[in-house]
Amino acid sequence: MCRWLVLLAVACSAVSQTDTAAGRKIFESQCALCHGQTGGGGRGPALNRPKLEKAPDDEALRRVISNGFDREMPGAWQLNPREVANVAGYVRSLGAIPPEPLTGDSMRGARIFSTKGCSGCHIVAGKGEGFGPELSDIGARRSASWLRQTVRRPADSLPDTFQYIAAVTASGETVRGIRVNEDTFTIQLKDARNRFHSFRKAELKELRRLPHETPMPAYEGQLNAAELEDLVAYLAGLRGKS
């Protein structure tokens, strides 16, 4: 019994004390083939995110590494508990946003967020509308410099998959919206009122893709320097549930 307790204590210590440098070496040699050298994804999903769908906490992440899941990912049976913990620690570091000095006041930034009507497009902590992306944990996913740039000129930060579309119906009505889904014959859009529209392409008079356009207004020149920093401080502090 005493020997079993000693082994358990050693295993727990191995899990609680992680060596991310050692974890990185194992990751690069055994995980990067599927997940990319820096966790950006490939055959396997991207891991450079603060939240992982199949590993919401550290214990779950270690379990996924050790046991794998379904046929998508084999278990790392060859790793001991310390090595598993080291890999998990390194994976968590991939999604960490390094702290940056913030000069703004987050409380004033929250008021700016409200007065500018940002909740009309963005959800924060369950409040607001979902036309634009949810911002409840944006501070954990994006750096302050990215937030600052996006507030000033949102069209410069659009993801590759984003498309703003103008669909002109046979009757001449123009519907603008964000592309939700598309195949060879149809396209689905979501407009600024959160209404969904589905069109058969052959029945449209015109289908215009609007590159470098976004329904989010640019606030460059609309906010002074202090207001911008206050808003960035507020957004950087949105990190979801603790």
PyMOL commands that set and color helices and strands:
alter all, ss='L'
color gray80, all
select helices_A, chain A and resi 2-16+20-30+32-35+58-67+81-94+106-115+118-120+138-141+144-152+154-157+201-203+225-236
alter helices_A, ss='H'
color red, helices_A
select strands_A, chain A and resi 123-124+127-128+164-168+174-182+186-190+196-200+206-209
alter strands_A, ss='S'
color yellow, strands_A
deselect
rebuild
show_as cartoon
